[in-house]
Amino acid sequence: MLSKEYFDYHLTPNGWVEGTEKLDFSTTERSIPEDRVLTLRIIEEIPHPNEGFRYEQVVWKSDDINLLNKLKKKFGARP
């Protein structure tokens, strides 16, 4: 694996908020907002030269589906 990095984003009532990011040689820790309804992790992998992947995973999701859907509609499903 040549590179594996990730970026966390939290959906809150005020919109998307940047979270922790892990780069190959450093990590920037950011606190998790108490009012988050969703946390997404965007992962970027480069296993070989000229080959890369970007995907996302849900790290945490609120049980309040109505609020989650409302905020996704207002601020977008992704940051």
Secondary structure, 3 states (H helix, E strand, C coil): CCEEEEEEEEEECCEEEEEEEECCCCEECCCCCCCCCEEEEEEEEEEECCEEEEEEEEEEECCCHHHHHHHHHHHCCCC
